[in-house]
Amino acid sequence: MFTIQSLLKETINRNASDLHVIAGYYPSVRINNRLLYLREFGITTAQETSELPKLLLDENQNQLFNENKEMDFSYPFEQVRFRVNLYNSNNTCAASFRLIPSLIRTIQELKLPDIF
């Protein structure tokens, strides 16, 4: 059993880039392009994921999600923001959260070519 807040905190604490929540699997975070299962939170149930729209969306967004079966939006949490993709998977809801860094890296830090 988990709360979405506890999963988002874990994502931030582990400095992960992504959090994935899918029924039938452990929640997972992406760290350095590798998925790490958060086994301490247990396997996510369809009942838990079906609650995600109610927890994350306002009434208008929830209606749009029900019509389109997918939604992209920004979700503020503590001092950071997440880009969220909420979608239907195997007749239940699933979500991917991307942590949006608060510090914007320079061209040098990104190691982009000089053409930029």
Protein Blocks (a to p, Z undefined) as FASTA:
>chain_A
ZZfklmmmmmmmnopabdcddehiacdddeehiacddfknopadfklmmmmmmmmpcfkl
mmmmmmnopacddddehjbccddddddeehiacdddddddfbdcdfklnopafkZZ
